[in-house]
Structures are given as structure tokens and as C-alpha cells.
Amino acid sequence: MTAPTDRGPAPVGPSAPAGPADGMTATCVFAVRRGGDPGSLAGRSGHTGGGPLRLLPLAGSLRAVVQSVPAADFTQEALRRRLSDPVALERCARGHHDVVVAAAADGPVVPLPLATLFTDDRRAAEALDHQRQLFLGTLDRLAGRAEWSVKVHLGRSAGTAPAPAASRTAGTARAAAPGAGAAYLSRVRGRERDRQSWQDAALHVAQRVHDTAAALAVAAVRRRPHGPEVTGRDRHQVLNAAFLVDDARSAELATAVHALRGSFTGLEVHIDVTGPWVPYSFTGGVHP
């Protein structure tokens, strides 16, 4: 989230509006697209307290999906408070996403980062026009394509977790008995081999699913897998990836990936394929 700017990350200067009583606003930009029907934005409210959503003309055929918002609600201090409040941040993020999805209903869009703000429409247009060629190239690349998410989880097995404390204590006691040392070390090495084998298998599963999806996509982004605080302690995420896929091949991708579910003997493999989504993951480099 960024405070209103002329062009770039600098906050509003001293002459910028600071209080709700003066009724001054900033311009929030949600996305950039070619042309479009303003009617597709009907029923979407954007940020709380803001005006109606509208299309701001840019150079050529480009249009920015914008909303006038109370400037006082988007100062650096106000944004810091919002970032520190999970409920307020989620509400803001959901509102932003809903607008982007509506804008993409009848054509590709380039979503902009959450709370991309400028002091007024003129400054917004100047900054966006500065990246006109980048927007055009990205829109060409996204036309007729959507983002699909592929996540792979493995069921937790005994080989992935450290030995329980009670077992380690018992093993230590046995190791103290005559002749037990070698047997104890053998068990330790065996557990380590099991963990290594499981990790190797997890890498193999992740790579095979990724390669299968990537072969049917025009681009792929592989992210860091989520930890147990997101997936739950009974599931281990080994792949968290997004793929840019031609609309004509989306069903083929889903079928090919789902067909792998029974291909990994001895492993509890869960594969989730979701989409189509607005291709947030494939618009890198657009930062007004």
C-alpha cells in the first residue's frame, strides 16, 4: 500500500488535503485495461467511503479503473494503521480484488498493487502514461489467457518427523546396555535414511506435477510452499505454483494434472488445481 503520489512512492506534500472536513480526495487506481464498458463496474463499491468506480482515459485506447477516495484515509499514518489491523487490511484487499475481477469480466486487465494512489486524476494519468508501452505489451500477453493455481500436498508420514522424546530416551537407555550401541546407531541411521527418502520422493512429486502443468502453459511462477500454519500439521505442501494458460488449454491442463494423482505409489498425494484467476502473478514490472 502506498500513500498518494505524483509519480513514485513519495507521500503527499504539505499542500495535499489532510482532513475529511475539506472534502478533498485522492485517486486510487485498481487496474489498467483497453477501453471497456463502465457498466461492468456497476455494483462494485471499491474502498469504503470512496466515490463510484469509473474509467479514467489514458493515452490511446488505455483506460484506468479508478475511484476517488478520501485523502485523509490514505495518508502514510492512516496506511500504517490499516496495515497493522488484519481485519481492515483484509477488507481493503477484498475490495481491491473484487474491482479487478469486475474489470476483467470482458477483457484482460493489468492489476495494480493494493492502494496505488495519486493526488488527482491528472497525476495518475501522467504516471500511467509513462508506462504505456509496458501496459500494452502486458495486455497483449494476457489476452485470451488466465492464471491457474496448482498446489501439491503430501500426507505427513513417520519418516518426516523427528523421533518422539520418549523413543529417544528409551533408545538412549538401551544404548547404555552392553552391545546395544551399534543397534541404536543403526536405528538412528535408518530413521535418517527414511527422512531423506521421503524428501527425495517429495521433490520428485513436485517436479513431475510442475513439469506436466508447465508443458501446457505459456509461463509459470513457482512460489515458496506454505508451512503447517497454513496447510495444517497433517499435510506438507511440496508445490505452490501458478501457470499462465491459454483459455483453450485450461481443461487440458486440469485433466493432465489430476491424472497424476494415482501415479505415486506409497505416497499420500493431494493435488489441487484452481482457476481461472485474474493473472496477478504474470504482470511483474508494472509499478507506477
N, C-alpha and C positions, 0 to 999 in steps of 0.2 A: 504494500500500500504506500502511496506517495502523496504528499501534500500538493496542492495546486501549483503548477509551474508555468513559466513562459516557454521553456524548452529544456528538459532535463530535470534533475532531481532537486533543484533549489526551491525552498519553501516560499510561500507568498511573502512579498516585501511589506514594509510598513504601510504602504498606501492601500493594501488589499483589505477587503471587508473582514471584520472580526466579530461582529455581533449580530444576533438574529433580528434585532430591532431595525437595523438598516435595510433588511430585506435583500442584501447582496448575495449573489450566487457565484458558484464556480461551475465549470463544465466538466462533467465526468464522461469519459469515453469507454465504452464497453467493447466495441469491435469495429472493424473496417470491412466493407464489402463493396461490390459493384452494384450500383443502383439499388433496386429493391422497392417493395411496396411498404409504406409506413403502416398499412393495416395489419401487417404480420406482427407488429409490436403491440397491438391492442390487447388489453387485459393484463399486460405485464407492468409491474409497478416500479421496478428498479430499486433504488435506495430509498429508504423511509424518509419522508419529508421532502423529497425531490419533486420536480415537475414531471410532466408527461414525457415519455420517451419520444425521440424524434431522430430524423436523419439529417446530418449536417453535410452539406455539399463540400466536396474536396475537389482537387484538380481532376479534370477529365470526368470519367464516369464513377469515380470512387465516392462513397458515402460513409460517414462515421455514424455509428449508433451512439447517441449521446443523451444525457439528461442534465438539466440544471439542478444543482443541489445546494443546500445552504452552506455558504463558505465557512461559517463558524464550526460546522460539524466535521470539517476536513482539514483543520489546522494540524500542525505537527503534534501538538499536545493531544488534540482530540483523537488523532490516529493512534498515538501511543496507548491511550486508554482503551481503544477498541481492540488493538492487538493483544492486550493483556486480559481481555474478557472473552473466554471461549464461546460463550453464547452469542455475544454481539458479533464476534468475528464470523461465526458460522452463519448467522443471519445475513450478514453482508455478502459472504461468499455465495450463499444460495441465491440471493437476489441477483448478483452479477451473472451467475451461471444461467439462471432462468432467462435473462435477457439475451445472452449469447445464443442459447438454444433457439429462442424465438426468431432471432435474426437469421439463423442458419436454416430456417424452415424451407426457403425457396432458393437457396444458393449458397456457395461457400463463403465463409467469413474468416477473418483473421482475428481471433480473440486477443484482447489486450490484457495486461496484468490487472489484477484486482485494484480498484480505486486509482485508475490512471486519470489524473485531474489537471486542469489548466484554469487560469484565472478567468478566461472568457472564450467564446467561440472562435474569435479571430486568432488568438494564440494557439488554440487547439488545431485549427486548420493549418496554420503555418508549420507547426511541428510535424503534423501528419503528412503534409505535402512534401516535407523534406525527405520522407522515406517512401515516396510514391512508387519508385521502381521496385523496391523490396516488397511492398504490399502487392503490386501487380504480379510479380513473379511467384509469390506465395499463393495467391489466389488461383493462378494458373495450375500450380502443382496440386492444389487441394480439390480442384474441380472434379466431380464425379467420384470422389473418394471419401472414406470415413475412417475414423480410428477404431480399432478393435483391441480389447484388452485380453491378455492370456495370462492366467496365474496357475501355477502348479504347486500343489502341497503334497507332502508325504506324511503318512501317519507316523507318529513317534514310535520308535522301536527301542528295545532294551539296549541295542548296540549304540544308541546315540547319546545316552545319558551316563554320567559318572556312576560308579557303583555306590549304592546306599551306604551311609555311615556305618550301619550295623554290620553289613557284609565286610566292609574294610576292617572293622575291629575284629570280627571273627577271623578274617584272613590273617591278620597280624598275630592273633593268639595261636593259630595253627602253625604260623611260620616259626613260632618260638619252640615248637616241639621238634625233637630230633628228626632230621630227614625231611622236614616239611618245607624248608626254604625253597628248594627247587620247584616243588609243586606250586607254591604260592606265586613265584615269579612267572611260572608258565601260565597261570590263570590271568595274571596282570597283562602279560603279553597277548594272550588270547582276546581279552576284552579290547585292547588297543587295536588288534587286527580287525575285530568286528566293527569298531567305530570307523576305522579307515575304509573298510569295505563298504560300509553304509554311505559314507561321504562320497566315495568314488561313484557308487550307484546313483546317488542324488545328482551329482554333476552330469552323469550320463543322461538321466531322465530329462533334466533341464535343457541340456544342449539339443537333444533329439526333438523335443517339443518346439523349442525355439527355431531350429532349422526348418522343421516342417512348416511352421507358420510363415517364416521369412521367405520361403520359396514361393509363396503365394501373395506376398506383399511387395510394395514398391519402396518401403522404408520401415525400419524397426528401431525401437528405443528400448534398451534393457536397463531397468532400474534396480536399485538395491532391494532385495527381498525384505518384506515386513518381518518383524520379530514376533515373539509369542504374545506380547501385549496387544497385538492386533489380530493375529491368527488363532490364538488360544494355545494352551500348552500341549494339546494333543495333536497339533498339526504343525509341520515345519515347512515354511514356504521356500521353495528352491528356484522359482522363476516368477518374476514380476515384470512383464514386458508389454509394450504397446506396438501395434502394427498399423501402418497406413495402407489401406486396402481398396482397390477398385471396387465400386459397388457391384459390378458384375461378378466378382470373385468372392464376395463375402460368404455366401453359403458354402462354397467350395472350401474355404479356409476353415470354417466351423466344423464341417464334416471331417476333414482330414485330421484336425487336431483331436476331435472327440474320438476318432477311430484308434488313437494311440492308448486309450485308457486301459485296455487289457493286454498291452504289449510288454509289460514289465513284471516278469514272474518273481514272486516272492516279496513284492513291494506293494504297499497300500498307496496307490497313486490317485490323487484327485486333480482333475483339470477343469478349470473354469474359463469359459470363453464368453465375453460380453461385448455388446455393441449393437448398432453403430453409435459412436460418440462424435461430438464435435472434435476435430483433431488438434486439441491443445498441445499435444506432445510434438507436433511437427510444424510449429510456427516459430521456431527459435530464431533469435536475431532481431525480432521486431520489438524495440523498446524505445518509444517516443521520449 
